[in-house]
Amino acid sequence: MTDLSSTLFQKLEFCHAAILAGMAEVEEHCSREIPDLAALALVRVKLSRASTERSKLVRDVIVPKLLENADPAFRGELSLMLEAFTAKRVASSKHVATWSSWTIQQNWDGYREASRTIRKMMQDQIDRERKILSRRLRERGL
């Protein structure tokens, strides 16, 4: 990730950038008429790792830190965000389990559609985190 002197805001932005880069790579692969399964598999693993790293940072570090002095309204915002966060993780896990390299090869068009859906969900989650978490982290100098 980044070094220990980085702020939580910087660490979150670093994670977001890694996810966005991975999403762009998957999108580039999905633009092809014929899949390069080996290359796509590597990109998917990289994206999954970046997403997991971000999830751990948010769940284990950022949310607990922001809850320390959170007012009831912000606690409610965090709760709703965490519900969406959990739903995204479940959907993402199902997507990865469903779309093996064999399944992708058998149904390339189906994978491309499913990938488009999951990437939209991931973008929505990043937007949500930037709106709810990043602003608070910057305000608190974290």
N, CA, C and O atoms as a GROMACS GRO file, in nm:
protein
  568
    1MET      N    1   0.086  -0.117   0.000
    1MET     CA    2   0.000   0.000   0.000
    1MET      C    3   0.090   0.123   0.000
    1MET      O    4   0.171   0.139  -0.091
    2THR      N    5   0.078   0.208   0.098
    2THR     CA    6   0.164   0.326   0.108
    2THR      C    7   0.240   0.316   0.238
    2THR      O    8   0.214   0.227   0.319
    3ASP      N    9   0.335   0.408   0.261
    3ASP     CA   10   0.413   0.398   0.383
    3ASP      C   11   0.331   0.442   0.504
    3ASP      O   12   0.222   0.499   0.490
    4LEU      N   13   0.384   0.416   0.623
    4LEU     CA   14   0.311   0.441   0.747
    4LEU      C   15   0.283   0.588   0.773
    4LEU      O   16   0.193   0.620   0.850
    5SER      N   17   0.357   0.678   0.710
    5SER     CA   18   0.336   0.820   0.734
    5SER      C   19   0.219   0.875   0.651
    5SER      O   20   0.179   0.989   0.671
    6SER      N   21   0.166   0.796   0.560
    6SER     CA   22   0.054   0.841   0.479
    6SER      C   23  -0.070   0.856   0.566
    6SER      O   24  -0.089   0.784   0.663
    7THR      N   25  -0.153   0.950   0.528
    7THR     CA   26  -0.279   0.966   0.600
    7THR      C   27  -0.377   0.858   0.556
    7THR      O   28  -0.358   0.794   0.452
    8LEU      N   29  -0.480   0.838   0.634
    8LEU     CA   30  -0.584   0.742   0.596
    8LEU      C   31  -0.650   0.785   0.465
    8LEU      O   32  -0.683   0.701   0.381
    9PHE      N   33  -0.667   0.915   0.447
    9PHE     CA   34  -0.724   0.966   0.322
    9PHE      C   35  -0.636   0.924   0.204
    9PHE      O   36  -0.687   0.876   0.103
   10GLN      N   37  -0.504   0.941   0.217
   10GLN     CA   38  -0.413   0.904   0.109
   10GLN      C   39  -0.415   0.754   0.083
   10GLN      O   40  -0.411   0.711  -0.032
   11LYS      N   41  -0.422   0.675   0.189
   11LYS     CA   42  -0.427   0.530   0.174
   11LYS      C   43  -0.555   0.488   0.103
   11LYS      O   44  -0.552   0.400   0.016
   12LEU      N   45  -0.666   0.550   0.138
   12LEU     CA   46  -0.793   0.517   0.073
   12LEU      C   47  -0.788   0.556  -0.075
   12LEU      O   48  -0.832   0.480  -0.161
   13GLU      N   49  -0.735   0.673  -0.104
   13GLU     CA   50  -0.724   0.717  -0.244
   13GLU      C   51  -0.631   0.624  -0.324
   13GLU      O   52  -0.657   0.595  -0.440
   14PHE      N   53  -0.524   0.579  -0.260
   14PHE     CA   54  -0.433   0.484  -0.325
   14PHE      C   55  -0.508   0.356  -0.360
   14PHE      O   56  -0.493   0.303  -0.470
   15CYS      N   57  -0.588   0.305  -0.266
   15CYS     CA   58  -0.668   0.184  -0.290
   15CYS      C   59  -0.769   0.208  -0.402
   15CYS      O   60  -0.786   0.124  -0.490
   16HIS      N   61  -0.836   0.323  -0.398
   16HIS     CA   62  -0.934   0.355  -0.502
   16HIS      C   63  -0.865   0.359  -0.639
   16HIS      O   64  -0.919   0.307  -0.737
   17ALA      N   65  -0.749   0.419  -0.646
   17ALA     CA   66  -0.676   0.429  -0.773
   17ALA      C   67  -0.641   0.290  -0.826
   17ALA      O   68  -0.652   0.264  -0.946
   18ALA      N   69  -0.599   0.201  -0.738
   18ALA     CA   70  -0.564   0.065  -0.780
   18ALA      C   71  -0.687  -0.009  -0.832
   18ALA      O   72  -0.679  -0.081  -0.932
   19ILE      N   73  -0.800   0.009  -0.766
   19ILE     CA   74  -0.924  -0.055  -0.811
   19ILE      C   75  -0.967   0.002  -0.946
   19ILE      O   76  -1.002  -0.073  -1.037
   20LEU      N   77  -0.964   0.133  -0.958
   20LEU     CA   78  -1.004   0.196  -1.084
   20LEU      C   79  -0.914   0.151  -1.200
   20LEU      O   80  -0.962   0.130  -1.311
   21ALA      N   81  -0.785   0.138  -1.173
   21ALA     CA   82  -0.693   0.091  -1.277
   21ALA      C   83  -0.726  -0.053  -1.316
   21ALA      O   84  -0.726  -0.086  -1.435
   22GLY      N   85  -0.756  -0.136  -1.219
   22GLY     CA   86  -0.794  -0.274  -1.248
   22GLY      C   87  -0.924  -0.282  -1.324
   22GLY      O   88  -0.938  -0.363  -1.416
   23MET      N   89  -1.020  -0.198  -1.287
   23MET     CA   90  -1.147  -0.195  -1.358
   23MET      C   91  -1.126  -0.154  -1.504
   23MET      O   92  -1.190  -0.208  -1.594
   24ALA      N   93  -1.038  -0.059  -1.526
   24ALA     CA   94  -1.010  -0.014  -1.662
   24ALA      C   95  -0.945  -0.127  -1.743
   24ALA      O   96  -0.975  -0.144  -1.861
   25GLU      N   97  -0.858  -0.204  -1.679
   25GLU     CA   98  -0.796  -0.316  -1.749
   25GLU      C   99  -0.899  -0.423  -1.785
   25GLU      O  100  -0.896  -0.477  -1.896
   26VAL      N  101  -0.990  -0.452  -1.693
   26VAL     CA  102  -1.096  -0.549  -1.722
   26VAL      C  103  -1.184  -0.497  -1.836
   26VAL      O  104  -1.220  -0.571  -1.927
   27GLU      N  105  -1.217  -0.369  -1.829
   27GLU     CA  106  -1.299  -0.308  -1.935
   27GLU      C  107  -1.230  -0.321  -2.072
   27GLU      O  108  -1.294  -0.350  -2.172
   28GLU      N  109  -1.100  -0.298  -2.073
   28GLU     CA  110  -1.025  -0.309  -2.199
   28GLU      C  111  -1.032  -0.452  -2.252
   28GLU      O  112  -1.052  -0.473  -2.371
   29HIS      N  113  -1.017  -0.549  -2.164
   29HIS     CA  114  -1.029  -0.689  -2.206
   29HIS      C  115  -1.169  -0.718  -2.259
   29HIS      O  116  -1.185  -0.788  -2.359
   30CYS      N  117  -1.270  -0.664  -2.191
   30CYS     CA  118  -1.409  -0.690  -2.231
   30CYS      C  119  -1.445  -0.624  -2.364
   30CYS      O  120  -1.547  -0.658  -2.424
   31SER      N  121  -1.364  -0.530  -2.409
   31SER     CA  122  -1.392  -0.465  -2.538
   31SER      C  123  -1.351  -0.554  -2.656
   31SER      O  124  -1.386  -0.525  -2.770
   32ARG      N  125  -1.278  -0.659  -2.628
   32ARG     CA  126  -1.230  -0.749  -2.733
   32ARG      C  127  -1.338  -0.850  -2.771
   32ARG      O  128  -1.421  -0.889  -2.689
   33GLU      N  129  -1.335  -0.890  -2.895
   33GLU     CA  130  -1.432  -0.989  -2.942
   33GLU      C  131  -1.400  -1.129  -2.891
   33GLU      O  132  -1.490  -1.211  -2.871
   34ILE      N  133  -1.270  -1.156  -2.871
   34ILE     CA  134  -1.227  -1.287  -2.824
   34ILE      C  135  -1.144  -1.266  -2.696
   34ILE      O  136  -1.053  -1.183  -2.695
   35PRO      N  137  -1.174  -1.340  -2.591
   35PRO     CA  138  -1.101  -1.317  -2.465
   35PRO      C  139  -0.959  -1.375  -2.467
   35PRO      O  140  -0.932  -1.478  -2.528
   36ASP      N  141  -0.871  -1.303  -2.399
   36ASP     CA  142  -0.738  -1.356  -2.368
   36ASP      C  143  -0.749  -1.404  -2.224
   36ASP      O  144  -0.724  -1.327  -2.130
   37LEU      N  145  -0.787  -1.528  -2.206
   37LEU     CA  146  -0.822  -1.579  -2.073
   37LEU      C  147  -0.708  -1.572  -1.973
   37LEU      O  148  -0.731  -1.539  -1.856
   38ALA      N  149  -0.587  -1.601  -2.015
   38ALA     CA  150  -0.474  -1.598  -1.923
   38ALA      C  151  -0.448  -1.456  -1.873
   38ALA      O  152  -0.431  -1.434  -1.753
   39ALA      N  153  -0.446  -1.360  -1.964
   39ALA     CA  154  -0.423  -1.221  -1.925
   39ALA      C  155  -0.538  -1.168  -1.840
   39ALA      O  156  -0.516  -1.098  -1.742
   40LEU      N  157  -0.661  -1.202  -1.878
   40LEU     CA  158  -0.777  -1.158  -1.802
   40LEU      C  159  -0.774  -1.215  -1.661
   40LEU      O  160  -0.810  -1.145  -1.566
   41ALA      N  161  -0.734  -1.340  -1.648
   41ALA     CA  162  -0.726  -1.401  -1.514
   41ALA      C  163  -0.630  -1.325  -1.424
   41ALA      O  164  -0.660  -1.303  -1.306
   42LEU      N  165  -0.516  -1.284  -1.478
   42LEU     CA  166  -0.419  -1.208  -1.399
   42LEU      C  167  -0.476  -1.073  -1.356
   42LEU      O  168  -0.458  -1.029  -1.242
   43VAL      N  169  -0.546  -1.007  -1.447
   43VAL     CA  170  -0.607  -0.877  -1.417
   43VAL      C  171  -0.714  -0.894  -1.310
   43VAL      O  172  -0.724  -0.812  -1.218
   44ARG      N  173  -0.795  -0.998  -1.321
   44ARG     CA  174  -0.901  -1.022  -1.223
   44ARG      C  175  -0.842  -1.046  -1.084
   44ARG      O  176  -0.897  -0.998  -0.984
   45VAL      N  177  -0.733  -1.121  -1.076
   45VAL     CA  178  -0.669  -1.146  -0.947
   45VAL      C  179  -0.616  -1.016  -0.888
   45VAL      O  180  -0.633  -0.990  -0.769
   46LYS      N  181  -0.554  -0.935  -0.970
   46LYS     CA  182  -0.500  -0.806  -0.925
   46LYS      C  183  -0.613  -0.716  -0.874
   46LYS      O  184  -0.600  -0.652  -0.770
   47LEU      N  185  -0.722  -0.712  -0.946
   47LEU     CA  186  -0.837  -0.631  -0.906
   47LEU      C  187  -0.897  -0.683  -0.777
   47LEU      O  188  -0.933  -0.604  -0.689
   48SER      N  189  -0.909  -0.812  -0.764
   48SER     CA  190  -0.963  -0.872  -0.643
   48SER      C  191  -0.877  -0.839  -0.521
   48SER      O  192  -0.928  -0.809  -0.414
   49ARG      N  193  -0.746  -0.846  -0.539
   49ARG     CA  194  -0.655  -0.812  -0.428
   49ARG      C  195  -0.666  -0.666  -0.388
   49ARG      O  196  -0.667  -0.633  -0.269
   50ALA      N  197  -0.675  -0.578  -0.487
   50ALA     CA  198  -0.689  -0.435  -0.456
   50ALA      C  199  -0.821  -0.409  -0.383
   50ALA      O  200  -0.825  -0.329  -0.289
   51SER      N  201  -0.926  -0.475  -0.426
   51SER     CA  202  -1.056  -0.457  -0.361
   51SER      C  203  -1.054  -0.510  -0.218
   51SER      O  204  -1.110  -0.448  -0.128
   52THR      N  205  -0.990  -0.624  -0.198
   52THR     CA  206  -0.980  -0.681  -0.063
   52THR      C  207  -0.898  -0.589   0.028
   52THR      O  208  -0.934  -0.568   0.144
   53GLU      N  209  -0.790  -0.535  -0.024
   53GLU     CA  210  -0.706  -0.443   0.055
   53GLU      C  211  -0.787  -0.321   0.097
   53GLU      O  212  -0.781  -0.278   0.212
   54ARG      N  213  -0.863  -0.265   0.002
   54ARG     CA  214  -0.948  -0.150   0.034
   54ARG      C  215  -1.054  -0.186   0.137
   54ARG      O  216  -1.079  -0.109   0.230
   55SER      N  217  -1.115  -0.302   0.121
   55SER     CA  218  -1.219  -0.346   0.215
   55SER      C  219  -1.165  -0.356   0.357
   55SER      O  220  -1.229  -0.310   0.452
   56LYS      N  221  -1.048  -0.415   0.372
   56LYS     CA  222  -0.986  -0.426   0.505
   56LYS      C  223  -0.956  -0.289   0.563
   56LYS      O  224  -0.981  -0.264   0.681
   57LEU      N  225  -0.903  -0.200   0.482
   57LEU     CA  226  -0.872  -0.065   0.529
   57LEU      C  227  -0.999   0.005   0.577
   57LEU      O  228  -1.000   0.064   0.685
   58VAL      N  229  -1.104  -0.002   0.498
   58VAL     CA  230  -1.230   0.065   0.536
   58VAL      C  231  -1.288   0.001   0.661
   58VAL      O  232  -1.319   0.070   0.758
   59ARG      N  233  -1.304  -0.130   0.658
   59ARG     CA  234  -1.370  -0.203   0.767
   59ARG      C  235  -1.291  -0.201   0.898
   59ARG      O  236  -1.348  -0.180   1.005
   60ASP      N  237  -1.160  -0.222   0.889
   60ASP     CA  238  -1.080  -0.242   1.010
   60ASP      C  239  -1.015  -0.116   1.064
   60ASP      O  240  -0.980  -0.110   1.182
   61VAL      N  241  -0.999  -0.014   0.980
   61VAL     CA  242  -0.925   0.104   1.023
   61VAL      C  243  -1.010   0.232   1.013
   61VAL      O  244  -1.030   0.302   1.112
   62ILE      N  245  -1.058   0.261   0.893
   62ILE     CA  246  -1.123   0.390   0.871
   62ILE      C  247  -1.256   0.403   0.946
   62ILE      O  248  -1.277   0.501   1.017
   63VAL      N  249  -1.344   0.306   0.930
   63VAL     CA  250  -1.474   0.317   0.997
   63VAL      C  251  -1.458   0.323   1.149
   63VAL      O  252  -1.519   0.410   1.212
   64PRO      N  253  -1.380   0.235   1.211
   64PRO     CA  254  -1.364   0.247   1.356
   64PRO      C  255  -1.308   0.384   1.399
   64PRO      O  256  -1.350   0.440   1.500
   65LYS      N  257  -1.214   0.437   1.321
   65LYS     CA  258  -1.156   0.568   1.354
   65LYS      C  259  -1.261   0.678   1.343
   65LYS      O  260  -1.268   0.765   1.430
   66LEU      N  261  -1.342   0.675   1.238
   66LEU     CA  262  -1.444   0.779   1.220
   66LEU      C  263  -1.558   0.765   1.321
   66LEU      O  264  -1.624   0.864   1.353
   67LEU      N  265  -1.582   0.646   1.369
   67LEU     CA  266  -1.689   0.625   1.469
   67LEU      C  267  -1.653   0.682   1.605
   67LEU      O  268  -1.741   0.705   1.687
   68GLU      N  269  -1.524   0.704   1.630
   68GLU     CA  270  -1.480   0.752   1.761
   68GLU      C  271  -1.554   0.876   1.806
   68GLU      O  272  -1.594   0.887   1.922
   69ASN      N  273  -1.574   0.972   1.716
   69ASN     CA  274  -1.640   1.097   1.752
   69ASN      C  275  -1.759   1.127   1.662
   69ASN      O  276  -1.793   1.243   1.638
   70ALA      N  277  -1.823   1.022   1.611
   70ALA     CA  278  -1.932   1.042   1.516
   70ALA      C  279  -2.061   1.081   1.586
   70ALA      O  280  -2.097   1.025   1.689
   71ASP      N  281  -2.130   1.177   1.526
   71ASP     CA  282  -2.262   1.213   1.577
   71ASP      C  283  -2.363   1.110   1.524
   71ASP      O  284  -2.330   1.032   1.434
   72PRO      N  285  -2.486   1.108   1.578
   72PRO     CA  286  -2.585   1.009   1.537
   72PRO      C  287  -2.615   1.011   1.386
   72PRO      O  288  -2.634   0.906   1.326
   73ALA      N  289  -2.618   1.128   1.326
   73ALA     CA  290  -2.648   1.136   1.182
   73ALA      C  291  -2.537   1.068   1.101
   73ALA      O  292  -2.565   0.994   1.007
   74PHE      N  293  -2.412   1.094   1.137
   74PHE     CA  294  -2.302   1.033   1.064
   74PHE      C  295  -2.296   0.883   1.090
   74PHE      O  296  -2.262   0.806   1.000
   75ARG      N  297  -2.328   0.841   1.212
   75ARG     CA  298  -2.335   0.697   1.241
   75ARG      C  299  -2.437   0.630   1.150
   75ARG      O  300  -2.414   0.518   1.102
   76GLY      N  301  -2.548   0.697   1.126
   76GLY     CA  302  -2.650   0.644   1.034
   76GLY      C  303  -2.597   0.634   0.893
   76GLY      O  304  -2.620   0.534   0.824
   77GLU      N  305  -2.525   0.737   0.848
   77GLU     CA  306  -2.464   0.734   0.714
   77GLU      C  307  -2.366   0.618   0.700
   77GLU      O  308  -2.365   0.546   0.600
   78LEU      N  309  -2.283   0.601   0.804
   78LEU     CA  310  -2.185   0.492   0.802
   78LEU      C  311  -2.256   0.357   0.800
   78LEU      O  312  -2.212   0.265   0.730
   79SER      N  313  -2.362   0.344   0.876
   79SER     CA  314  -2.436   0.219   0.880
   79SER      C  315  -2.492   0.184   0.742
   79SER      O  316  -2.481   0.070   0.698
   80LEU      N  317  -2.552   0.282   0.675
   80LEU     CA  318  -2.606   0.258   0.540
   80LEU      C  319  -2.494   0.225   0.442
   80LEU      O  320  -2.509   0.138   0.356
   81MET      N  321  -2.381   0.294   0.454
   81MET     CA  322  -2.269   0.267   0.366
   81MET      C  323  -2.217   0.126   0.389
   81MET      O  324  -2.184   0.056   0.293
   82LEU      N  325  -2.209   0.083   0.515
   82LEU     CA  326  -2.159  -0.051   0.545
   82LEU      C  327  -2.255  -0.159   0.495
   82LEU      O  328  -2.210  -0.267   0.455
   83GLU      N  329  -2.384  -0.132   0.497
   83GLU     CA  330  -2.480  -0.227   0.440
   83GLU      C  331  -2.454  -0.244   0.290
   83GLU      O  332  -2.450  -0.357   0.240
   84ALA      N  333  -2.436  -0.133   0.220
   84ALA     CA  334  -2.406  -0.139   0.077
   84ALA      C  335  -2.272  -0.207   0.054
   84ALA      O  336  -2.256  -0.285  -0.040
   85PHE      N  337  -2.176  -0.178   0.139
   85PHE     CA  338  -2.042  -0.236   0.133
   85PHE      C  339  -2.050  -0.388   0.143
   85PHE      O  340  -1.988  -0.459   0.064
   86THR      N  341  -2.128  -0.437   0.238
   86THR     CA  342  -2.144  -0.581   0.258
   86THR      C  343  -2.213  -0.645   0.137
   86THR      O  344  -2.172  -0.751   0.090
   87ALA      N  345  -2.317  -0.580   0.088
   87ALA     CA  346  -2.388  -0.631  -0.029
   87ALA      C  347  -2.295  -0.637  -0.150
   87ALA      O  348  -2.301  -0.732  -0.228
   88LYS      N  349  -2.209  -0.538  -0.166
   88LYS     CA  350  -2.114  -0.536  -0.276
   88LYS      C  351  -2.014  -0.650  -0.264
   88LYS      O  352  -1.982  -0.716  -0.363
   89ARG      N  353  -1.966  -0.675  -0.144
   89ARG     CA  354  -1.870  -0.784  -0.124
   89ARG      C  355  -1.934  -0.919  -0.157
   89ARG      O  356  -1.871  -1.005  -0.219
   90VAL      N  357  -2.060  -0.938  -0.116
   90VAL     CA  358  -2.131  -1.063  -0.146
   90VAL      C  359  -2.148  -1.078  -0.297
   90VAL      O  360  -2.120  -1.184  -0.353
   91ALA      N  361  -2.195  -0.972  -0.363
   91ALA     CA  362  -2.215  -0.977  -0.508
   91ALA      C  363  -2.083  -1.002  -0.581
   91ALA      O  364  -2.078  -1.078  -0.677
   92SER      N  365  -1.978  -0.939  -0.534
   92SER     CA  366  -1.847  -0.956  -0.595
   92SER      C  367  -1.798  -1.100  -0.579
   92SER      O  368  -1.744  -1.159  -0.673
   93SER      N  369  -1.815  -1.156  -0.461
   93SER     CA  370  -1.774  -1.295  -0.437
   93SER      C  371  -1.852  -1.392  -0.526
   93SER      O  372  -1.795  -1.486  -0.580
   94LYS      N  373  -1.982  -1.368  -0.540
   94LYS     CA  374  -2.064  -1.452  -0.627
   94LYS      C  375  -2.018  -1.439  -0.773
   94LYS      O  376  -2.013  -1.538  -0.846
   95HIS      N  377  -1.986  -1.318  -0.813
   95HIS     CA  378  -1.939  -1.294  -0.950
   95HIS      C  379  -1.812  -1.374  -0.978
   95HIS      O  380  -1.801  -1.442  -1.080
   96VAL      N  381  -1.716  -1.365  -0.886
   96VAL     CA  382  -1.588  -1.436  -0.904
   96VAL      C  383  -1.612  -1.587  -0.906
   96VAL      O  384  -1.553  -1.658  -0.988
   97ALA      N  385  -1.699  -1.636  -0.818
   97ALA     CA  386  -1.727  -1.780  -0.813
   97ALA      C  387  -1.800  -1.828  -0.939
   97ALA      O  388  -1.774  -1.938  -0.988
   98THR      N  389  -1.888  -1.745  -0.990
   98THR     CA  390  -1.966  -1.783  -1.109
   98THR      C  391  -1.881  -1.783  -1.234
   98THR      O  392  -1.894  -1.872  -1.318
   99TRP      N  393  -1.794  -1.683  -1.248
   99TRP     CA  394  -1.723  -1.663  -1.374
   99TRP      C  395  -1.579  -1.714  -1.368
   99TRP      O  396  -1.484  -1.637  -1.357
  100SER      N  397  -1.565  -1.845  -1.374
  100SER     CA  398  -1.433  -1.907  -1.386
  100SER      C  399  -1.383  -1.885  -1.529
  100SER      O  400  -1.459  -1.842  -1.616
  101SER      N  401  -1.258  -1.914  -1.551
  101SER     CA  402  -1.205  -1.901  -1.688
  101SER      C  403  -1.282  -1.989  -1.785
  101SER      O  404  -1.308  -1.947  -1.898
  102TRP      N  405  -1.318  -2.109  -1.743
  102TRP     CA  406  -1.395  -2.198  -1.829
  102TRP      C  407  -1.531  -2.136  -1.864
  102TRP      O  408  -1.572  -2.136  -1.980
  103THR      N  409  -1.600  -2.083  -1.761
  103THR     CA  410  -1.732  -2.023  -1.783
  103THR      C  411  -1.720  -1.901  -1.873
  103THR      O  412  -1.805  -1.879  -1.960
  104ILE      N  413  -1.617  -1.822  -1.853
  104ILE     CA  414  -1.596  -1.704  -1.937
  104ILE      C  415  -1.577  -1.748  -2.082
  104ILE      O  416  -1.634  -1.688  -2.173
  105GLN      N  417  -1.497  -1.851  -2.104
  105GLN     CA  418  -1.472  -1.899  -2.240
  105GLN      C  419  -1.602  -1.948  -2.304
  105GLN      O  420  -1.625  -1.926  -2.423
  106GLN      N  421  -1.686  -2.014  -2.226
  106GLN     CA  422  -1.812  -2.068  -2.279
  106GLN      C  423  -1.916  -1.960  -2.307
  106GLN      O  424  -2.002  -1.977  -2.394
  107ASN      N  425  -1.909  -1.850  -2.233
  107ASN     CA  426  -2.012  -1.745  -2.245
  107ASN      C  427  -1.948  -1.607  -2.233
  107ASN      O  428  -1.973  -1.533  -2.137
  108TRP      N  429  -1.868  -1.573  -2.329
  108TRP     CA  430  -1.794  -1.446  -2.329
  108TRP      C  431  -1.888  -1.326  -2.323
  108TRP      O  432  -1.864  -1.233  -2.246
  109ASP      N  433  -1.994  -1.328  -2.401
  109ASP     CA  434  -2.088  -1.215  -2.398
  109ASP      C  435  -2.156  -1.203  -2.263
  109ASP      O  436  -2.177  -1.092  -2.213
  110GLY      N  437  -2.190  -1.315  -2.203
  110GLY     CA  438  -2.250  -1.312  -2.069
  110GLY      C  439  -2.154  -1.256  -1.966
  110GLY      O  440  -2.193  -1.177  -1.880
  111TYR      N  441  -2.027  -1.297  -1.976
  111TYR     CA  442  -1.927  -1.244  -1.883
  111TYR      C  443  -1.912  -1.093  -1.901
  111TYR      O  444  -1.905  -1.018  -1.804
  112ARG      N  445  -1.906  -1.049  -2.024
  112ARG     CA  446  -1.888  -0.905  -2.049
  112ARG      C  447  -2.002  -0.825  -1.987
  112ARG      O  448  -1.980  -0.719  -1.929
  113GLU      N  449  -2.123  -0.876  -1.998
  113GLU     CA  450  -2.239  -0.808  -1.938
  113GLU      C  451  -2.230  -0.812  -1.784
  113GLU      O  452  -2.252  -0.710  -1.718
  114ALA      N  453  -2.198  -0.928  -1.730
  114ALA     CA  454  -2.184  -0.940  -1.584
  114ALA      C  455  -2.071  -0.852  -1.532
  114ALA      O  456  -2.082  -0.792  -1.425
  115SER      N  457  -1.964  -0.844  -1.608
  115SER     CA  458  -1.851  -0.761  -1.568
  115SER      C  459  -1.889  -0.613  -1.568
  115SER      O  460  -1.851  -0.538  -1.478
  116ARG      N  461  -1.964  -0.572  -1.669
  116ARG     CA  462  -2.010  -0.434  -1.676
  116ARG      C  463  -2.094  -0.400  -1.551
  116ARG      O  464  -2.079  -0.293  -1.493
  117THR      N  465  -2.180  -0.492  -1.511
  117THR     CA  466  -2.265  -0.473  -1.394
  117THR      C  467  -2.182  -0.462  -1.267
  117THR      O  468  -2.205  -0.373  -1.185
  118ILE      N  469  -2.086  -0.552  -1.250
  118ILE     CA  470  -2.005  -0.553  -1.128
  118ILE      C  471  -1.913  -0.431  -1.123
  118ILE      O  472  -1.889  -0.375  -1.016
  119ARG      N  473  -1.861  -0.389  -1.239
  119ARG     CA  474  -1.776  -0.269  -1.241
  119ARG      C  475  -1.857  -0.145  -1.206
  119ARG      O  476  -1.805  -0.056  -1.138
  120LYS      N  477  -1.981  -0.138  -1.249
  120LYS     CA  478  -2.069  -0.025  -1.213
  120LYS      C  479  -2.091  -0.024  -1.062
  120LYS      O  480  -2.085   0.081  -0.998
  121MET      N  481  -2.115  -0.140  -1.006
  121MET     CA  482  -2.133  -0.151  -0.861
  121MET      C  483  -2.007  -0.107  -0.786
  121MET      O  484  -2.015  -0.039  -0.684
  122MET      N  485  -1.891  -0.146  -0.837
  122MET     CA  486  -1.765  -0.107  -0.773
  122MET      C  487  -1.745   0.044  -0.783
  122MET      O  488  -1.700   0.107  -0.687
  123GLN      N  489  -1.776   0.102  -0.897
  123GLN     CA  490  -1.766   0.247  -0.913
  123GLN      C  491  -1.860   0.319  -0.817
  123GLN      O  492  -1.822   0.418  -0.756
  124ASP      N  493  -1.982   0.269  -0.804
  124ASP     CA  494  -2.077   0.328  -0.710
  124ASP      C  495  -2.024   0.323  -0.568
  124ASP      O  496  -2.042   0.419  -0.492
  125GLN      N  497  -1.959   0.213  -0.531
  125GLN     CA  498  -1.904   0.201  -0.396
  125GLN      C  499  -1.790   0.300  -0.375
  125GLN      O  500  -1.780   0.362  -0.269
  126ILE      N  501  -1.704   0.316  -0.473
  126ILE     CA  502  -1.596   0.414  -0.462
  126ILE      C  503  -1.655   0.554  -0.448
  126ILE      O  504  -1.609   0.633  -0.365
  127ASP      N  505  -1.755   0.585  -0.528
  127ASP     CA  506  -1.820   0.717  -0.519
  127ASP      C  507  -1.880   0.738  -0.380
  127ASP      O  508  -1.869   0.847  -0.323
  128ARG      N  509  -1.943   0.635  -0.326
  128ARG     CA  510  -2.004   0.642  -0.193
  128ARG      C  511  -1.896   0.666  -0.087
  128ARG      O  512  -1.913   0.749   0.003
  129GLU      N  513  -1.786   0.593  -0.098
  129GLU     CA  514  -1.678   0.608   0.000
  129GLU      C  515  -1.615   0.747  -0.010
  129GLU      O  516  -1.582   0.807   0.093
  130ARG      N  517  -1.599   0.797  -0.130
  130ARG     CA  518  -1.543   0.931  -0.144
  130ARG      C  519  -1.636   1.035  -0.084
  130ARG      O  520  -1.590   1.130  -0.020
  131LYS      N  521  -1.764   1.018  -0.103
  131LYS     CA  522  -1.861   1.113  -0.050
  131LYS      C  523  -1.867   1.107   0.104
  131LYS      O  524  -1.868   1.210   0.171
  132ILE      N  525  -1.870   0.987   0.157
  132ILE     CA  526  -1.893   0.971   0.301
  132ILE      C  527  -1.762   0.968   0.380
  132ILE      O  528  -1.752   1.034   0.484
  133LEU      N  529  -1.664   0.894   0.333
  133LEU     CA  530  -1.542   0.875   0.411
  133LEU      C  531  -1.434   0.978   0.381
  133LEU      O  532  -1.378   1.038   0.473
  134SER      N  533  -1.406   0.999   0.253
  134SER     CA  534  -1.294   1.086   0.217
  134SER      C  535  -1.311   1.226   0.272
  134SER      O  536  -1.217   1.286   0.324
  135ARG      N  537  -1.432   1.279   0.260
  135ARG     CA  538  -1.457   1.415   0.310
  135ARG      C  539  -1.429   1.424   0.460
  135ARG      O  540  -1.365   1.518   0.506
  136ARG      N  541  -1.478   1.324   0.535
  136ARG     CA  542  -1.457   1.325   0.680
  136ARG      C  543  -1.310   1.307   0.715
  136ARG      O  544  -1.260   1.370   0.808
  137LEU      N  545  -1.241   1.223   0.642
  137LEU     CA  546  -1.098   1.203   0.667
  137LEU      C  547  -1.020   1.331   0.645
  137LEU      O  548  -0.933   1.367   0.724
  138ARG      N  549  -1.051   1.400   0.535
  138ARG     CA  550  -0.983   1.528   0.508
  138ARG      C  551  -1.015   1.630   0.616
  138ARG      O  552  -0.925   1.699   0.665
  139GLU      N  553  -1.142   1.642   0.654
  139GLU     CA  554  -1.184   1.739   0.757
  139GLU      C  555  -1.110   1.716   0.888
  139GLU      O  556  -1.077   1.810   0.960
  140ARG      N  557  -1.085   1.590   0.920
  140ARG     CA  558  -1.020   1.555   1.048
  140ARG      C  559  -0.868   1.544   1.035
  140ARG      O  560  -0.800   1.517   1.134
  141GLY      N  561  -0.817   1.563   0.916
  141GLY     CA  562  -0.673   1.553   0.895
  141GLY      C  563  -0.620   1.412   0.914
  141GLY      O  564  -0.505   1.393   0.952
  142LEU      N  565  -0.705   1.314   0.885
  142LEU     CA  566  -0.664   1.174   0.904
  142LEU      C  567  -0.615   1.112   0.773
  142LEU      O  568  -0.577   0.996   0.771
   0.00000   0.00000   0.00000
